[in-house]
Amino acid sequence: MKLIDGKKIAENIRMEIKTEVARLIDDDDKTPHLAAVIVGEDPASQTYVAGKEKACKSVGFQSSVYKLPENTSEKELLEIIMFLNKDTEVDGFIVQLPLPGHISEEKVIQSINPSKDVDGFHPANLGRMISGLPAYLPATPYGIVQLLERYNIETEGKHCVVLGRSNIVGTPVSILLSRKASPGNCTVTVCHSKTKNIKEWSASADILIAAIGQTEFVTADMVKDNAVVIDVGIHRVPSTETKSGFRLKGDVKFDEVAKKCSYITPVPGGVGPMTITGLLQNTLKAYKKEIYG
Ligand code: GUN
């Protein structure tokens, strides 16, 4: 079994970005600038946004965060998005999800200018991705594809089973891995809450992507010998062994599944660091006007 070290790959890519940024700002004194909008006090969202700010600093990007109270109206949020759409100082921005229940996520995502949508959630970017056109790829699927690529994991002709069909991970990664590309060219099965015999599908996977959002859902009996297992889950579970009082677990029961795999991503240190890296890569593309000219 080989551990896929997402932390190391993410660091390597961030070094590449840092070097490129240093070179680019020699020619142009403006630095790439990522903005994030967060509504409310959700602790996981606050942690993600703080991680994004830290990552920006580490590669020489400028970052700014708009922290809005829980009771912000949809109209007020849309006004801030309109402002960021026009702000020439900002290359790309994200609105952290989930949003409070009184705000329509769909409306918010659709109001973002696709050329600044570095999350890749706008229908224009999803449509471009499906058509094989240059697009901002959603950060987690982008990170997963890069892990497969950098570990030289063969995907062509393989059966890839994706557990979960979210707009953020399951659906886009299923599209990326089935496209005519490398990595890609997989036969992809998407399993979800209505799938019958999920264990059998899962156990038939050469590449298993667990993005189902349930702690340690994938057990050893659900994994084929020598499968490649990519764990997208991040769950805080109480622990008496850590100072913080919790530890992170994934969607995969790591200890028993790892023994059967050819490759596996750990949690933490697998897919997680690659997600923020994907966002940095998209922001650099926005700065260079690579997708929309
Ligand atoms: N919430 C969980 N993951 C993400 C993400 O990648 N982007 C945004 N905007 N919100 C999220």
Boltz pocket constraint, residues with backbone or C-beta under 6 A from the ligand:
constraints:
  - pocket:
      binder: B
      contacts: [[A, 94], [A, 95], [A, 96], [A, 97], [A, 98], [A, 119], [A, 139], [A, 140], [A, 168]]
      max_distance: 6.0
